[in-house]
Amino acid sequence: MTHPHTNVPSQVGSAQHHGDAQLPDVSAVVYQVRERVVARLAALADEREAAGLPPESDSERRGTLDRLVAEELAALRRAALTRCERGLSAEEEIRVGGEVIDALEGAGALDRLLADDGVENICVNGCDVVWVRDWNGQWRREAPVATSDAELIERLRTLAARATGEERRFDRGMPRLNLHLPDGSRLFAVMAVTERVSVTIRRHRYQRLDLGDLVRLGVCDQDMAGLLRRLVRARKNLIVAGGTNLGKTTVLRALASAIPSHERLVTIEDTLELGLGNTHLNSVSLQAREPNIEGVGGIDQAELVRWGLRMSPDRVIVGEIRGAEVIPMCQAMSQGNDGSLSTIHSSTSRGVFTKLATYAAQAPERLSLETTHLLVASAVHFVVHLGWDTSGRRCIDSVREVIDADGPQIISNEVYAPGPDGRAVPASGLRAQTRAELDGAGAAR
């Protein structure tokens, strides 16, 4: 018989026979101790939450983990003496304790998937229902990543404590978790609102790349890359748009590589993942913060944009526009911080304007459609849209130049439009004024 959520035998307390002596099954003991420690950690976390206490710090949690492991090993020794059985040797206790702590201190079996360069997305629908998608878009089932959902939750709490210097809870009071992992991956997890704990990890294959790399990867051709480079050098404000998992952040990184390295950048993100500090040393990365356990101290992206404008930036980069930050972002773009970049979810390049207007209408300022479009037209110069070509590859399929606003409508030119294969082909062309600006800025290819 096996445990329902693992391949570990259910008779974890069984022993191996060697002659007349019973020898403990060390692997089974590791499983047994780990399960008991996970259950106790979960109970302690629930008690702290019920008492209104903040989660333990990383060092506090490690001390608790060491203590619980030592207590469980001591309990096993007492039980073996009571039954007049041979207990673990000192060396075996060290091994058991070490394996339990290693399993609970890291990402556990998730580390195996994160180490696989062929994996793009990891989706966990309960500890034993694990699916991964490779870079070719193919899904496959994988082995369990924990022995129980409780253990998985504890590992996520450990990752939260290690991944940030701030308080990121994961419990029934805060049932979501958004993390940037050390390898650059982005983790999102939910509990309590789902039948079982759910984890989604999106990996970024290319942490450092330039516009030439986009050509090599087939995202665009050389002419398109040249245009994008000229737009960045000419300090045009660009929004990269597209659906989920199309590589918007990757393209944003490539665009940022064309920014002169001496310029000062301020990046604003919900979860840190751009990592532009490697190529632009004079940069500051601001990250939104969740409220603490009392429900105070939260800082959203809209507030961070306002802060960023006080930090003497040459350019402001918002990782993703998803709400009220659209208004301060557009204000930043239209009042001297030209050359700013951002991303947004949208199924078409024209649909970006509807998304921006929707976010502005929901913001505290409650801007009207006409006012929003005037603001957008004065702020956004180009929209770069990503899609899939007919062969299933990611590509730039549209580039749209913003011309003006006319009441409830944004006037724009689709400079590049989707061709027969879904990839961008030249369409209406740049305005003469824009071409002159690119030439005047010396934005050479």
MARMAR-31942 format. One record per atom (N, C-alpha, C): x negated, y, z negated; residue number from 0. Coordinates in steps of 0.1 Angstrom, whole numbers. Example, Ala and Ser with C-alpha at 12.3 -4.5 7.8 and 13.67 -1.06 7.14 Angstrom:
// residues 2
east_north_up_num
-132_-57_-78_0
-123_-45_-78_0
-132_-33_-78_0
-128_-22_-71_1
-137_-11_-71_1
-129_0_-79_1
//
This chain:
// residues 445
east_north_up_num
-9_-12_0_0
0_0_0_0
-9_12_0_0
-4_22_7_1
-12_35_8_1
-3_46_3_1
-10_57_-1_2
-3_69_-6_2
4_75_6_2
16_80_5_3
24_85_16_3
17_96_24_3
8_104_18_4
2_115_25_4
-13_114_26_4
-18_102_26_5
-32_99_28_5
-35_85_31_5
-47_82_35_6
-51_68_37_6
-57_62_25_6
-58_69_14_7
-65_64_2_7
-56_54_-5_7
-61_42_-9_8
-52_32_-15_8
-45_38_-27_8
-32_34_-29_9
-25_39_-41_9
-30_33_-54_9
-36_22_-54_10
-42_17_-67_10
-55_23_-70_10
-54_36_-73_11
-67_43_-75_11
-74_39_-88_11
-68_33_-97_12
-75_29_-109_12
-81_15_-108_12
-80_9_-97_13
-85_-5_-96_13
-100_-5_-97_13
-105_-17_-101_14
-120_-18_-102_14
-125_-29_-93_14
-138_-29_-90_15
-144_-39_-83_15
-150_-49_-92_15
-150_-62_-88_16
-156_-72_-97_16
-170_-76_-92_16
-179_-77_-102_17
-193_-81_-99_17
-197_-90_-110_17
-196_-103_-106_18
-199_-113_-117_18
-187_-113_-127_18
-190_-112_-140_19
-180_-111_-150_19
-176_-97_-154_19
-184_-87_-148_20
-181_-73_-152_20
-173_-66_-141_20
-164_-57_-146_21
-156_-49_-137_21
-163_-36_-135_21
-166_-33_-122_22
-172_-20_-119_22
-162_-11_-113_22
-162_2_-118_23
-153_12_-113_23
-154_14_-98_23
-143_16_-91_24
-143_20_-77_24
-145_35_-77_24
-157_40_-74_25
-160_54_-76_25
-152_62_-66_25
-150_58_-54_26
-142_66_-44_26
-127_67_-50_26
-122_57_-56_27
-109_58_-61_27
-108_67_-73_27
-119_67_-81_28
-120_76_-93_28
-120_90_-88_28
-128_93_-77_29
-128_107_-72_29
-114_111_-68_29
-107_103_-61_30
-93_106_-57_30
-85_109_-69_30
-86_100_-79_31
-77_101_-91_31
-80_114_-99_31
-93_117_-101_32
-97_129_-108_32
-93_142_-100_32
-95_141_-87_33
-91_153_-79_33
-76_155_-80_33
-68_145_-79_34
-53_147_-80_34
-49_153_-93_34
-55_148_-104_35
-51_153_-117_35
-56_168_-119_35
-68_171_-114_36
-73_184_-115_36
-64_194_-107_36
-61_190_-95_37
-52_198_-86_37
-39_201_-93_37
-33_190_-99_38
-20_192_-106_38
-21_202_-118_38
-32_201_-125_39
-34_210_-136_39
-37_224_-132_39
-45_226_-121_40
-48_239_-116_40
-35_246_-111_40
-26_238_-105_41
-13_244_-100_41
-5_248_-112_41
-5_239_-122_42
3_242_-134_42
-2_255_-141_42
-15_256_-142_43
-21_268_-148_43
-18_281_-140_43
-18_280_-127_44
-15_291_-118_44
0_295_-120_44
9_285_-122_45
23_288_-124_45
25_295_-137_45
17_290_-148_46
19_296_-161_46
14_311_-161_46
3_314_-154_47
-2_327_-153_47
8_336_-146_47
14_331_-135_48
24_339_-128_48
36_342_-137_48
41_332_-144_49
52_334_-153_49
49_344_-164_49
37_344_-168_50
33_353_-179_50
30_367_-174_50
30_369_-161_51
27_382_-155_51
13_385_-154_51
4_375_-155_52
-10_377_-154_52
-15_376_-140_52
-26_384_-136_53
-32_383_-123_53
-39_369_-121_53
-40_365_-108_54
-48_353_-105_54
-62_354_-111_54
-68_342_-114_55
-81_342_-119_55
-91_347_-108_55
-102_353_-112_56
-112_357_-103_56
-120_345_-98_56
-128_346_-89_57
-136_335_-83_57
-144_328_-94_57
-151_336_-102_58
-159_331_-113_58
-151_324_-124_58
-140_330_-127_59
-131_324_-137_59
-125_311_-132_59
-121_311_-120_60
-116_298_-114_60
-126_287_-114_60
-138_291_-111_61
-149_280_-111_61
-151_275_-125_61
-151_284_-135_62
-152_279_-149_62
-141_270_-153_62
-128_274_-149_63
-117_265_-152_63
-118_252_-145_63
-123_252_-132_64
-125_239_-125_64
-135_230_-131_64
-146_236_-135_65
-157_228_-142_65
-151_222_-155_65
-144_230_-163_66
-138_225_-175_66
-128_214_-173_66
-119_215_-163_67
-109_205_-161_67
-116_192_-156_67
-126_193_-147_68
-133_181_-143_68
-139_174_-155_68
-146_182_-163_69
-153_176_-175_69
-143_169_-184_69
-131_175_-186_70
-121_169_-195_70
-115_156_-189_70
-113_156_-175_71
-108_144_-169_71
-118_132_-170_71
-131_136_-168_72
-141_125_-169_72
-142_120_-184_72
-141_129_-193_73
-141_125_-207_73
-129_116_-210_73
-118_119_-205_74
-106_111_-207_74
-108_97_-201_74
-115_96_-189_75
-117_83_-183_75
-127_75_-192_75
-137_81_-198_76
-146_74_-207_76
-138_68_-219_76
-129_77_-225_77
-122_72_-237_77
-112_60_-233_77
-106_61_-221_78
-98_51_-216_78
-105_38_-214_78
-117_39_-209_79
-125_27_-206_79
-129_20_-220_79
-133_28_-230_80
-137_23_-243_80
-125_16_-249_80
-113_22_-248_81
-101_16_-254_81
-98_2_-248_81
-100_1_-235_82
-97_-12_-228_82
-109_-21_-228_82
-120_-17_-235_83
-133_-25_-235_83
-138_-28_-221_83
-137_-18_-212_84
-142_-19_-199_84
-154_-11_-196_84
-161_-14_-186_85
-173_-6_-182_85
-168_6_-176_85
-172_18_-181_86
-169_31_-175_86
-179_35_-165_86
-178_47_-161_87
-188_53_-151_87
-201_55_-158_87
-212_52_-150_88
-225_55_-155_88
-227_71_-155_88
-237_76_-161_89
-240_90_-160_89
-242_95_-146_89
-249_87_-138_90
-251_91_-124_90
-238_91_-116_90
-229_81_-119_91
-216_80_-112_91
-207_92_-116_91
-208_96_-129_92
-200_108_-133_92
-204_120_-126_92
-217_122_-125_93
-223_133_-117_93
-218_133_-103_93
-218_121_-97_94
-213_120_-83_94
-198_124_-82_94
-190_118_-91_95
-176_121_-91_95
-173_136_-93_95
-179_141_-103_96
-177_155_-106_96
-181_164_-94_96
-192_161_-88_97
-197_169_-77_97
-188_168_-65_97
-183_156_-62_98
-174_154_-50_98
-161_161_-52_98
-156_161_-65_99
-143_167_-68_99
-144_182_-66_99
-155_188_-72_100
-157_202_-71_100
-160_207_-56_100
-168_199_-49_101
-170_202_-35_101
-157_203_-27_101
-148_193_-30_102
-136_192_-22_102
-127_204_-25_102
-127_208_-38_103
-117_219_-42_103
-123_233_-41_103
-137_234_-39_104
-143_247_-38_104
-143_252_-24_104
-143_243_-14_105
-144_247_0_105
-130_245_7_105
-130_245_20_106
-118_243_27_106
-115_228_29_106
-123_219_24_107
-120_205_24_107
-121_200_39_107
-111_192_43_108
-111_187_56_108
-109_198_67_108
-104_209_63_109
-103_220_73_109
-117_224_78_109
-127_222_70_110
-141_225_74_110
-145_217_87_110
-140_205_87_111
-143_196_98_111
-137_202_111_111
-125_207_110_112
-118_212_122_112
-124_226_126_112
-128_234_116_113
-134_247_119_113
-148_245_125_113
-154_234_122_114
-168_231_128_114
-167_226_142_114
-155_223_147_115
-153_218_160_115
-152_229_170_115
-162_231_178_116
-162_243_188_116
-151_241_199_116
-146_229_200_117
-135_228_210_117
-121_231_205_117
-120_235_192_118
-107_238_187_118
-104_253_187_118
-92_256_192_119
-88_270_193_119
-79_274_182_119
-68_266_180_120
-58_269_170_120
-56_256_161_120
-54_259_148_121
-51_248_139_121
-38_251_132_121
-29_241_133_122
-16_243_127_122
-13_232_117_122
-11_235_105_123
-8_225_94_123
6_227_89_123
14_217_91_124
28_217_87_124
30_208_75_124
23_210_64_125
22_200_53_125
9_194_54_125
3_189_43_126
-11_184_43_126
-14_173_53_126
-4_165_57_127
-6_154_65_127
-1_155_79_127
5_167_82_128
10_170_96_128
2_181_102_128
-9_177_109_129
-19_186_114_129
-20_185_129_129
-19_197_136_130
-20_197_150_130
-31_208_154_130
-39_205_164_131
-49_214_169_131
-47_216_184_131
-50_228_188_132
-50_231_203_132
-64_234_207_132
-69_228_218_133
-82_231_223_133
-82_243_232_133
-94_247_237_134
-95_259_245_134
-88_257_259_134
-84_245_263_135
-77_242_275_135
-62_243_273_135
-58_245_261_136
-43_246_258_136
-37_233_255_136
-44_222_253_137
-39_209_250_137
-38_207_235_137
-26_202_230_138
-24_199_216_138
-27_184_213_138
-32_182_201_139
-34_168_197_139
-32_167_182_139
-28_156_177_140
-26_153_162_140
-39_150_156_140
-41_155_144_141
-53_153_136_141
-50_146_123_141
-61_142_116_142
-59_135_103_142
-55_145_92_142
-50_141_81_143
-46_150_70_143
-58_158_66_143
-54_170_61_144
-65_180_56_144
-65_180_41_144
-56_173_34_145
-56_172_19_145
-48_160_15_145
-49_156_3_146
-42_144_-2_146
-28_147_-6_146
-25_160_-8_147
-12_165_-12_147
-10_179_-9_147
2_184_-8_148
5_198_-6_148
-1_207_-17_148
0_202_-29_149
-5_209_-41_149
-20_212_-39_149
-27_201_-35_150
-42_203_-33_150
-44_213_-22_150
-36_212_-11_151
-38_222_0_151
-36_236_-5_151
-26_238_-13_152
-24_252_-19_152
-35_257_-27_152
-41_248_-35_153
-52_252_-43_153
-65_255_-35_153
-66_248_-24_154
-78_251_-15_154
-76_265_-9_154
-63_268_-5_155
-60_281_1_155
-63_292_-9_155
-59_289_-22_156
-62_299_-32_156
-77_301_-34_156
-85_291_-33_157
-99_292_-34_157
-105_300_-22_157
-100_297_-10_158
-104_305_1_158
-101_320_0_158
-89_323_-6_159
-85_336_-8_159
-94_343_-18_159
-98_336_-28_160
-107_342_-38_160
-121_345_-32_160
-125_336_-23_161
-139_337_-18_161
-140_347_-6_161
-129_348_2_162
-129_355_14_162
-128_370_13_162
-123_375_2_163
-122_389_0_163
-126_393_-14_163
-129_406_-15_164
-133_412_-28_164
-121_417_-36_164
-109_415_-30_165
-97_420_-36_165
-87_409_-40_165
-77_413_-46_166
-67_403_-51_166
-57_399_-40_166
-58_387_-36_167
-49_381_-26_167
-42_369_-32_167
-30_371_-36_168
-23_360_-43_168
-17_351_-33_168
-14_338_-37_169
-7_329_-29_169
1_320_-39_169
14_324_-41_170
22_317_-51_170
37_321_-47_170
46_316_-55_171
60_319_-52_171
64_334_-52_171
57_341_-60_172
59_356_-60_172
53_363_-48_172
43_357_-41_173
37_362_-29_173
34_350_-20_173
45_346_-13_174
44_333_-6_174
37_334_8_174
30_344_11_175
22_345_23_175
8_348_20_175
-1_344_29_176
-15_346_27_176
-21_349_41_176
-29_360_42_177
-35_364_54_177
-50_366_52_177
-58_358_58_178
-73_359_55_178
-81_359_67_178
-93_365_66_179
-103_365_76_179
-114_355_70_179
-116_344_77_180
-125_334_72_180
-140_337_76_180
-150_332_69_181
-164_336_72_181
-168_334_86_181
-162_324_94_182
-166_322_107_182
-159_331_117_182
-151_340_112_183
-144_349_121_183
-129_345_124_183
-125_333_120_184
-112_328_122_184
-102_336_113_184
-89_337_118_185
-79_343_110_185
-69_333_105_185
-66_332_92_186
-58_323_86_186
-45_329_81_186
-34_323_84_187
-21_328_78_187
-14_316_73_187
-9_317_60_188
-2_306_54_188
10_310_47_188
20_302_46_189
32_305_39_189
36_293_30_189
43_295_19_190
48_285_11_190
62_290_5_190
69_281_-1_191
82_285_-8_191
93_288_2_191
90_295_13_192
100_298_23_192
101_288_33_192
92_278_33_193
93_266_42_193
94_254_34_193
98_243_41_194
100_230_33_194
87_226_27_194
76_227_35_195
63_224_30_195
53_235_33_195
42_236_26_196
32_246_29_196
28_246_44_196
27_257_50_197
23_258_64_197
11_267_66_197
1_263_74_198
-11_270_76_198
-13_271_91_198
-17_283_96_199
-20_286_110_199
-34_293_110_199
-43_287_117_200
-57_293_118_200
-59_296_133_200
-62_308_136_201
-65_312_150_201
-80_315_150_201
-87_309_159_202
-101_310_160_202
-105_320_171_202
-116_327_169_203
-121_336_179_203
-134_330_185_203
-133_325_197_204
-144_318_203_204
-156_327_206_204
-153_340_209_205
-164_349_213_205
-164_361_203_205
-173_361_194_206
-174_371_184_206
-182_383_190_206
-191_381_199_207
-199_392_205_207
-199_390_220_207
-193_399_227_208
-194_398_242_208
-191_412_248_208
-194_413_261_209
-193_426_267_209
-184_424_280_209
-182_435_287_210
-173_434_299_210
-178_425_310_210
-192_423_310_211
-197_413_320_211
-193_399_316_211
-192_397_303_212
-187_383_298_212
-173_381_303_212
-164_391_303_213
-150_390_308_213
-150_385_322_213
-159_390_330_214
-160_386_344_214
-165_371_345_214
-175_368_337_215
-180_354_337_215
-169_344_332_215
-160_349_323_216
-150_340_318_216
-137_340_327_216
-137_348_337_217
-126_348_346_217
-114_357_342_217
-116_365_332_218
-105_374_327_218
-103_385_337_218
-113_390_343_219
-112_400_353_219
-123_399_363_219
-122_407_374_220
-133_406_384_220
-143_418_381_220
-153_419_389_221
-164_429_387_221
-158_443_389_221
-149_445_399_222
-144_459_401_222
-135_463_388_222
-127_454_383_223
-119_457_371_223
-128_460_360_223
-139_452_357_224
-148_455_346_224
-154_468_348_224
-158_472_360_225
-164_485_362_225
-154_496_359_225
-142_495_363_226
-132_505_359_226
-130_506_344_226
-129_495_337_227
-127_496_323_227
-139_502_316_227
-151_499_321_228
-163_505_315_228
-163_520_317_228
-159_525_329_229
-158_539_331_229
-148_546_323_229
-136_539_321_230
-126_545_312_230
-131_547_298_230
-138_537_293_231
-143_538_279_231
-153_549_278_231
-162_549_288_232
-173_560_287_232
-167_574_289_232
-156_575_296_233
-149_588_298_233
-140_591_287_233
-140_583_276_234
-132_586_264_234
-117_586_266_234
-113_576_275_235
-98_575_276_235
-93_566_265_235
-81_569_261_236
-74_561_250_236
-67_549_257_236
-71_537_252_237
-66_525_258_237
-59_516_248_237
-48_510_253_238
-41_500_245_238
-41_487_252_238
-46_476_246_239
-46_463_252_239
-34_456_247_239
-26_451_257_240
-13_445_254_240
-13_430_259_240
-3_423_254_241
-1_409_259_241
6_401_249_241
9_389_252_242
16_380_243_242
7_374_233_242
12_365_225_243
4_358_214_243
-7_349_220_243
-18_350_215_244
-29_340_218_244
-34_342_232_244
-34_355_237_245
-39_357_251_245
-53_364_251_245
-58_366_239_246
-72_372_238_246
-73_387_238_246
-63_393_232_247
-63_408_231_247
-75_413_223_247
-77_406_212_248
-89_410_203_248
-102_408_210_248
-103_397_218_249
-115_395_225_249
-118_406_236_249
-107_410_243_250
-109_421_253_250
-112_434_246_250
-106_436_234_251
-109_448_226_251
-124_449_222_251
-129_438_218_252
-143_437_215_252
-152_441_227_252
-148_435_239_253
-156_438_251_253
-155_452_255_253
-143_458_253_254
-142_473_256_254
-151_481_246_254
-151_477_234_255
-159_484_224_255
-174_483_227_255
-178_473_233_256
-192_471_237_256
-197_482_246_256
-188_488_253_257
-191_499_263_257
-192_512_256_257
-189_513_243_258
-190_526_235_258
-205_528_232_258
-210_539_234_259
-224_542_231_259
-227_538_216_259
-238_531_213_260
-241_526_200_260
-242_537_189_260
-245_549_194_261
-248_560_184_261
-235_566_178_261
-223_563_185_262
-211_569_181_262
-206_563_168_262
-199_571_160_263
-193_567_147_263
-179_561_149_263
-177_549_145_264
-164_542_147_264
-158_540_133_264
-145_541_133_265
-137_537_121_265
-126_527_126_265
-127_515_121_266
-117_505_125_266
-107_502_114_266
-95_501_118_267
-84_498_108_267
-77_485_112_267
-77_476_102_268
-71_462_105_268
-63_457_94_268
-53_449_97_269
-45_442_87_269
-54_432_80_269
-62_425_88_270
-72_415_82_270
-84_417_91_270
-96_419_84_271
-108_421_91_271
-112_410_101_271
-114_414_114_272
-118_403_123_272
-126_409_135_272
-125_422_137_273
-132_428_149_273
-147_426_148_273
-153_429_136_274
-167_428_134_274
-176_436_143_274
-172_449_145_275
-180_458_154_275
-193_463_147_275
-194_461_134_276
-206_466_127_276
-219_460_132_276
-218_449_139_277
-230_442_144_277
-236_450_156_277
-228_457_163_278
-233_464_175_278
-233_479_173_278
-224_484_164_279
-224_498_161_279
-226_500_146_279
-239_504_143_280
-243_504_129_280
-236_515_121_280
-232_526_128_281
-225_537_121_281
-210_535_123_281
-205_525_115_282
-191_522_116_282
-186_518_102_282
-173_520_100_283
-166_517_88_283
-154_509_91_283
-152_498_84_284
-141_489_86_284
-131_490_74_284
-119_494_77_285
-109_496_67_285
-98_484_68_285
-95_479_57_286
-85_467_57_286
-73_470_49_286
-61_467_54_287
-49_469_46_287
-50_460_33_287
-43_465_23_288
-43_458_10_288
-29_454_6_288
-27_442_1_289
-14_438_-5_289
-12_444_-18_289
0_446_-23_290
3_451_-36_290
-2_441_-46_290
-6_446_-58_291
-10_437_-69_291
2_430_-75_291
0_422_-86_292
11_415_-92_292
22_423_-98_292
19_436_-101_293
29_445_-105_293
37_452_-94_293
33_449_-81_294
39_454_-70_294
34_468_-66_294
23_472_-71_295
17_485_-68_295
3_483_-62_295
-2_494_-56_296
-16_494_-51_296
-17_490_-36_296
-5_487_-30_297
-6_483_-16_297
-10_495_-7_297
-18_492_3_298
-22_503_13_298
-19_497_27_298
-11_503_35_299
-8_498_48_299
-17_505_59_299
-16_500_71_300
-24_505_82_300
-21_520_85_300
-9_524_83_301
-5_538_86_301
-13_547_77_301
-14_544_64_302
-22_552_54_302
-37_551_58_302
-42_540_62_303
-56_538_65_303
-60_547_77_303
-51_548_87_304
-53_557_98_304
-56_571_94_304
-47_576_84_305
-49_589_79_305
-62_591_72_305
-65_580_64_306
-78_581_57_306
-90_581_67_306
-89_573_77_307
-99_572_87_307
-102_585_94_307
-92_593_96_308
-94_606_103_308
-102_616_95_308
-103_613_82_309
-111_622_73_309
-125_617_72_309
-129_607_79_310
-142_601_78_310
-151_604_90_310
-148_615_97_311
-156_620_108_311
-158_610_119_311
-148_603_123_312
-150_593_134_312
-151_599_148_312
-159_594_156_313
-159_597_170_313
-147_590_177_313
-144_578_172_314
-133_570_178_314
-127_562_166_314
-114_561_167_315
-106_553_158_315
-101_541_165_315
-103_529_159_316
-99_516_166_316
-89_509_156_316
-77_507_160_317
-67_500_152_317
-66_486_158_317
-69_476_150_318
-69_462_155_318
-56_458_162_318
-45_462_156_319
-32_458_162_319
-21_468_157_319
-14_474_166_320
-3_483_162_320
9_474_160_320
15_474_148_321
26_466_145_321
37_472_137_321
36_486_135_322
46_492_127_322
44_507_126_322
45_513_114_323
45_527_112_323
32_534_115_323
21_526_117_324
8_532_120_324
8_538_134_324
18_535_142_325
19_540_156_325
18_555_156_325
25_562_147_326
26_577_147_326
12_583_144_326
6_580_132_327
-7_585_130_327
-18_581_140_327
-16_569_146_328
-25_565_156_328
-24_574_169_328
-12_576_173_329
-10_585_185_329
-15_599_182_329
-12_604_170_330
-17_617_166_330
-32_618_166_330
-38_607_162_331
-53_607_162_331
-58_607_176_331
-51_600_185_332
-55_600_199_332
-54_613_206_332
-44_621_201_333
-41_633_209_333
-46_646_202_333
-54_644_192_334
-60_656_185_334
-75_656_184_334
-81_650_193_335
-96_651_193_335
-103_638_192_335
-96_627_189_336
-103_614_188_336
-101_606_200_336
-104_612_212_337
-102_605_224_337
-112_594_225_337
-108_584_233_338
-117_572_234_338
-113_561_224_338
-101_563_217_339
-97_553_208_339
-91_541_214_339
-90_530_207_340
-86_517_212_340
-76_510_203_340
-67_502_208_341
-59_494_199_341
-53_483_208_341
-45_474_201_342
-38_463_208_342
-24_463_203_342
-15_457_211_343
-1_456_207_343
5_443_214_343
15_437_208_344
22_426_215_344
32_431_224_344
32_427_237_345
41_430_247_345
41_421_258_345
52_417_264_346
53_408_275_346
49_414_288_346
50_427_289_347
47_434_302_347
39_447_298_347
33_453_308_348
26_466_306_348
36_477_303_348
47_477_311_349
57_487_309_349
64_486_295_349
65_473_291_350
72_471_278_350
65_476_266_350
52_480_268_351
44_486_257_351
51_499_252_351
57_507_261_352
63_519_257_352
76_517_249_352
83_507_252_353
95_503_244_353
91_499_230_353
80_491_229_354
75_486_216_354
70_498_208_354
63_508_214_355
58_519_206_355
70_528_201_355
80_529_210_356
92_537_206_356
100_530_195_356
100_517_195_357
107_509_185_357
100_511_171_357
87_510_171_358
79_511_159_358
81_525_153_358
81_535_162_359
82_549_158_359
95_552_152_359
106_546_158_360
119_548_152_360
121_542_139_360
113_531_136_361
114_524_123_361
105_530_112_361
96_539_116_362
86_545_107_362
94_555_98_362
88_559_87_363
94_569_78_363
98_582_85_363
90_586_95_364
93_599_102_364
105_598_111_364
110_586_115_365
122_584_122_365
122_593_135_365
112_592_143_366
111_600_155_366
122_596_165_366
127_606_172_367
137_603_183_367
129_597_195_367
136_591_204_368
130_585_216_368
123_596_224_368
129_607_226_369
123_617_234_369
110_622_227_369
110_624_214_370
98_629_207_370
87_619_208_370
91_606_206_371
81_595_206_371
74_595_220_371
82_596_231_372
76_595_244_372
67_607_247_372
71_619_242_373
62_630_243_373
48_627_236_373
49_622_224_374
37_619_216_374
29_608_223_374
35_598_228_375
28_587_235_375
22_592_248_375
29_600_255_376
23_605_268_376
11_614_266_376
11_621_255_377
0_630_252_377
-12_622_246_377
-10_610_241_378
-20_602_234_378
-26_591_242_378
-17_582_248_379
-22_570_255_379
-25_573_269_379
-37_570_274_380
-40_572_288_380
-38_560_297_380
-42_548_291_381
-40_536_299_381
-36_524_291_381
-28_515_297_382
-24_502_291_382
-31_491_299_382
-38_482_293_383
-44_470_299_383
-36_458_294_383
-30_451_303_384
-21_440_299_384
-27_426_303_384
-26_417_294_385
-31_403_297_385
-20_394_299_385
-22_384_307_386
-12_373_310_386
-19_360_314_386
-11_351_320_387
-17_339_324_387
-16_338_340_387
-26_334_346_388
-25_332_361_388
-19_319_364_388
-17_316_377_389
-9_304_381_389
-17_292_378_389
-30_292_375_390
-37_280_371_390
-38_278_356_390
-31_287_349_391
-31_286_334_391
-43_292_327_391
-50_302_334_392
-61_308_327_392
-57_322_323_392
-63_327_312_393
-60_341_307_393
-66_350_317_393
-59_361_319_394
-65_371_328_394
-58_385_325_394
-65_395_330_395
-58_409_331_395
-49_409_343_395
-36_411_341_396
-27_411_352_396
-21_425_355_396
-24_435_347_397
-18_448_350_397
-26_459_343_397
-28_470_349_398
-34_482_343_398
-25_494_347_398
-20_501_337_399
-10_511_339_399
-16_524_334_399
-15_535_342_400
-20_548_338_400
-8_556_334_400
-8_562_322_401
3_571_317_401
1_585_323_401
12_589_329_402
12_602_336_402
18_613_328_402
31_611_323_403
38_621_316_403
50_615_309_403
58_623_303_404
71_619_297_404
82_628_303_404
93_621_305_405
105_629_310_405
117_625_302_405
119_632_291_406
131_628_282_406
129_614_277_406
139_605_279_407
138_592_274_407
130_582_282_407
121_587_290_408
113_578_299_408
99_582_300_408
90_572_300_409
76_574_302_409
73_573_317_409
66_582_323_410
62_581_337_410
48_575_337_410
47_565_345_411
33_558_346_411
31_553_360_411
18_550_363_412
14_545_375_412
8_531_373_412
12_521_380_413
6_508_378_413
-6_507_388_413
-18_510_382_414
-30_510_390_414
-33_496_396_414
-32_486_387_415
-33_472_391_415
-21_465_387_415
-16_457_396_416
-3_449_394_416
-6_434_396_416
3_426_390_417
1_411_392_417
2_407_407_417
-8_400_412_418
-8_395_425_418
-1_381_426_418
-2_375_438_419
5_362_440_419
1_351_430_419
-12_352_426_420
-17_342_416_420
-16_346_402_420
-9_358_400_421
-7_363_386_421
-19_372_381_421
-29_373_389_422
-41_381_385_422
-39_395_391_422
-45_405_384_423
-44_419_388_423
-50_422_402_423
-43_429_410_424
-48_433_423_424
-45_448_424_424
-53_456_431_425
-51_470_433_425
-37_474_438_425
-31_484_432_426
-18_488_435_426
-18_503_439_426
-13_511_430_427
-11_525_434_427
-24_534_433_427
-34_529_426_428
-46_537_426_428
-46_548_415_428
-57_553_411_429
-58_563_401_429
-54_577_406_429
-49_586_398_430
-47_599_402_430
-60_606_405_430
-59_616_414_431
-71_624_418_431
-77_630_406_431
-69_635_397_432
-74_642_385_432
-82_632_376_432
-77_620_375_433
-84_610_367_433
-97_606_373_433
-97_604_386_434
-109_601_393_434
-120_612_391_434
-115_625_392_435
-124_636_389_435
-130_636_375_435
-121_633_366_436
-126_632_352_436
-136_621_349_436
-134_610_356_437
-144_599_355_437
-157_603_361_437
-156_609_372_438
-169_614_379_438
-175_625_371_438
-168_634_365_439
-173_645_357_439
-179_641_344_439
-174_630_339_440
-180_625_326_440
-193_616_329_440
-196_614_341_441
-208_606_344_441
-206_592_340_441
-194_587_341_442
-190_573_337_442
-194_564_348_442
-206_561_350_443
-211_553_361_443
-208_538_358_443
-207_530_368_444
-204_516_367_444
-216_509_360_444
//
